[in-house]
Amino acid sequence: MKHAYLILAHNEFVILERLIQSIDDERNDIYIHFDGKLENYPVFQPLHAGLFILTERIDVRWGDISVVKAEYALFEAACQSGRYSYYHLLSGVDMPLKSQDYIHRFFVENKGKEFIGYYQGDMTTEIDRKVRRWHLFPEHFKDTLGGLSIGRKVLRAGWIRMQFLLRIRRNKDVNFKKGTQWLSISSELVGYLLQQQEEVMRIYSHTFCSDEIFVQTICWNSPFRDRIYNINDEGRGCLRMIGWKDNRLEEWQDRDFEKLMSSDALFARKFGGKHIGVVNRILNEIVK
């Protein structure tokens, strides 16, 4: 069966173009959600893969549940258009590290597994702060300028502090898990996520960074837990190399090429136009 590539895009369209070229295969369909804040976005014409651009676009805000809504929009669009053996959630600044022959063969050999990254450290405090408290103005987490932004930050911090003092906690009975939002999952799990959509919107309303929590939590607390590919290594679990350094997401550079191509990962992020050379080298390596 075919694969669905689900892409959240908002900038760096030169990288998105290379990404589309790298997955342009008759065994794939590509679904792109362009951020609702964009007035214009590029037009792509793959030669082999089907391409679907979501017409109802969401204004995606970092840390806000709008990220989850955009992911659900992609899942819904793909499920309405066809049935796929696997669904790969990518950002527009990702690249595959293997050929499509390799990727399709890998998923045939590991049919039924769910490729979701699970964070391994102590997350008690983080979970308590992010999803067991009510967050004011979640769509404005990243706002930094102006008196209104400062006022929101003061109110948000004060309300969080008040909840700690008054011991106000929500979602007490949910066993939360977290990890990277980027994943590759089966059609069965996608269907299960869609069944849970209304409950997800209720639980994660006015929370922080729920996109890194909701899939891990749903899968862990369901029969799909037994299908998780690797629960002991976040990167191996999701088949991705993500360039974290000193708690910052760095762009891969040309000097990283050998490291990237020799890894077991199927995908990597993030890439940028400033270092387009490494992207072109990857594309030339995996598309013959």
C-alpha positions in Angstrom: 0.0 0.0 0.0 1.0 3.6 -0.4 2.4 6.0 2.2 1.1 9.4 3.1 3.6 12.2 3.8 2.0 14.8 6.0 3.9 18.1 6.0 3.5 21.2 8.3 5.1 24.1 6.4 5.5 27.8 7.2 8.9 28.9 5.8 12.2 27.8 4.1 10.4 26.8 0.9 13.6 25.9 -0.8 14.0 23.1 1.7 10.4 22.1 1.2 11.0 21.9 -2.6 13.9 19.5 -2.0 11.8 17.5 0.4 9.1 17.0 -2.2 11.6 16.0 -4.8 13.0 13.4 -2.4 9.7 11.7 -1.8 8.3 12.2 -5.3 7.4 8.5 -5.8 4.3 6.8 -7.2 4.0 4.9 -4.0 3.5 8.1 -2.0 0.9 10.9 -1.6 1.9 14.2 -0.2 -0.3 16.4 2.0 0.8 19.9 2.9 -0.6 22.3 5.5 0.7 25.8 4.9 0.4 28.0 8.0 -2.7 30.2 7.9 -0.6 33.3 8.5 0.9 33.0 5.0 -0.6 35.2 2.4 1.3 33.4 -0.4 2.9 30.0 -0.7 4.7 28.2 -3.6 3.2 25.8 -6.1 4.8 22.5 -6.5 4.2 19.9 -9.3 5.7 16.5 -8.4 6.1 14.1 -11.3 5.0 10.9 -9.6 3.5 11.4 -6.2 0.0 12.8 -5.6 0.0 16.2 -4.0 -2.8 17.6 -1.9 -2.7 21.2 -0.4 -5.1 21.7 2.5 -7.4 24.6 1.6 -8.7 25.1 5.2 -5.5 26.4 6.9 -5.0 27.0 10.6 -3.1 29.9 12.1 -0.5 27.8 13.8 1.0 29.3 17.0 4.0 27.7 18.8 3.1 25.9 22.0 -0.6 26.3 21.4 -3.2 23.6 20.6 -3.4 25.0 17.1 -0.4 22.8 16.3 -2.4 19.8 17.3 -5.3 21.0 15.2 -3.1 21.4 12.1 -1.8 17.8 12.6 -5.4 16.5 12.9 -6.3 18.4 9.7 -3.5 16.5 7.9 -4.6 13.2 9.3 -8.2 13.8 8.3 -7.4 15.0 4.8 -5.2 11.9 4.2 -7.9 9.5 5.6 -10.6 11.1 3.4 -8.5 10.8 0.2 -7.2 7.3 0.6 -6.0 4.5 2.8 -2.3 4.2 3.4 -0.1 1.7 5.2 1.9 4.4 7.0 1.6 8.1 7.7 4.7 10.2 8.1 4.4 13.5 10.0 7.2 15.9 8.9 8.0 19.6 9.0 8.8 21.5 5.9 12.4 21.6 6.9 12.9 17.8 7.1 14.6 15.5 4.7 14.7 11.7 4.3 18.1 10.1 4.7 17.2 6.9 2.8 15.8 6.2 -0.7 12.1 5.5 -1.1 12.9 1.9 -2.0 14.7 1.5 1.4 11.9 3.3 3.3 9.1 1.3 1.8 11.0 -2.0 2.3 11.7 -1.0 6.0 8.0 -0.5 6.7 7.1 -3.8 5.0 9.6 -5.6 7.2 8.3 -3.7 10.3 4.6 -3.8 9.5 2.3 -2.9 12.4 5.0 -1.1 14.4 4.4 2.4 15.6 7.4 4.8 15.3 6.9 7.3 18.0 9.7 8.9 20.1 9.3 8.7 23.9 11.3 11.0 26.1 13.4 9.1 28.6 14.2 11.6 31.4 12.2 12.6 34.4 9.3 14.7 33.1 7.2 14.9 36.2 7.7 18.7 36.7 7.4 19.4 33.0 4.2 17.5 32.6 2.7 19.1 35.8 3.4 22.6 34.4 2.4 22.0 30.8 -0.8 19.9 30.9 -2.0 19.8 34.5 -2.4 23.6 34.8 -4.5 26.1 33.0 -2.5 28.4 30.7 -3.9 31.8 29.8 -3.5 33.2 26.3 -1.8 30.1 24.9 -1.9 31.4 21.3 0.4 34.2 22.4 3.2 32.2 24.1 5.8 33.5 21.6 4.7 37.2 21.6 7.6 39.4 22.8 6.9 42.9 21.8 4.6 45.6 23.3 2.9 46.4 26.5 0.0 44.0 25.8 2.5 41.1 25.4 4.1 42.0 28.7 0.7 42.2 30.4 -0.3 38.7 29.1 3.0 37.3 30.4 2.4 38.7 33.8 -1.1 37.5 34.0 -0.1 34.0 32.7 2.7 33.6 35.2 0.5 34.9 38.0 -2.3 32.5 37.2 0.1 29.6 37.0 1.6 30.6 40.4 -1.9 30.9 41.9 -2.8 27.4 40.7 0.3 26.0 42.5 -0.5 27.8 45.7 -4.2 26.7 45.6 -3.2 23.2 44.5 -5.4 23.4 41.5 -4.5 20.6 39.1 -6.4 19.3 36.1 -6.2 16.1 34.1 -5.3 14.2 37.3 -6.2 10.8 36.1 -4.3 10.9 32.8 -1.0 9.1 32.5 0.9 11.6 30.3 3.9 10.8 28.2 5.9 13.1 25.9 8.4 13.1 23.1 9.0 14.6 19.6 5.9 15.4 17.6 7.4 13.9 14.4 6.4 10.3 13.8 5.5 7.5 11.4 2.4 5.6 12.4 0.0 3.0 10.9 -3.4 3.5 9.5 -4.9 1.8 12.5 -3.3 4.2 14.9 -4.3 7.2 12.8 -7.9 6.0 12.9 -7.7 5.6 16.6 -6.3 9.2 17.0 -9.2 10.5 14.9 -11.7 8.7 17.2 -10.1 10.5 20.2 -10.1 14.0 18.6 -12.9 15.5 20.6 -11.4 14.2 23.9 -8.0 15.5 22.8 -9.4 19.0 22.3 -11.0 18.9 25.7 -8.0 17.6 27.6 -5.4 19.8 25.9 -7.3 23.1 25.7 -5.2 25.9 27.4 -2.2 23.7 27.9 1.4 24.2 26.7 3.2 22.2 23.9 0.5 19.6 23.7 1.8 18.5 20.3 4.7 16.8 22.1 2.4 14.9 24.4 -1.0 13.9 23.0 0.1 11.1 20.6 2.5 9.6 23.0 -0.1 9.7 25.7 -2.9 8.2 23.6 -0.7 5.4 22.3 0.8 4.6 25.7 -2.7 4.2 27.3 -4.1 2.0 24.5 -3.5 -1.5 23.0 -1.1 0.2 20.6 1.5 0.4 23.3 2.6 -3.1 22.4 3.3 -2.0 18.9 5.8 0.8 19.8 9.0 0.2 17.9 11.4 1.4 20.6 10.4 2.9 23.9 14.0 3.2 25.2 15.5 5.6 22.7 13.5 8.7 21.6 15.4 9.2 18.3 15.4 5.5 17.3 11.8 5.2 18.3 10.7 7.8 15.7 13.5 7.0 13.2 14.6 10.6 13.2 17.9 12.5 13.7 16.9 15.9 15.3 19.7 18.4 15.7 19.4 19.4 19.3 22.5 21.0 20.8 22.5 22.7 24.2 18.7 22.7 24.2 18.6 24.5 20.9 17.5 23.1 17.5 20.5 23.6 15.2 20.5 23.3 11.4 22.4 20.5 9.9 25.4 21.6 7.9 27.6 20.2 5.2 30.1 18.9 7.7 27.3 16.7 9.1 26.7 14.8 5.9 28.6 11.6 6.7 27.1 11.5 10.2 23.6 11.8 8.7 24.0 9.3 6.0 25.6 6.7 8.1 22.9 6.8 10.8 20.0 4.3 11.0 17.5 7.1 11.0 15.1 7.5 8.0 14.6 11.2 8.4 16.4 14.3 9.8 15.6 17.8 10.9 16.1 20.6 10.7 17.6 22.1 7.5 17.8 25.6 6.2 18.6 27.6 3.1 21.8 28.9 4.7 23.2 25.3 4.5 21.5 24.2 1.3 24.7 22.3 0.2 24.0 19.4 2.6 20.4 19.2 1.5 21.5 18.9 -2.1 24.1 16.3 -1.3 21.4 14.2 0.5 19.0 14.6 -2.4 21.6 13.4 -4.9 22.5 10.5 -2.6 19.0 9.1 -2.2 17.4 9.9 -5.5 19.2 8.2 -8.3 
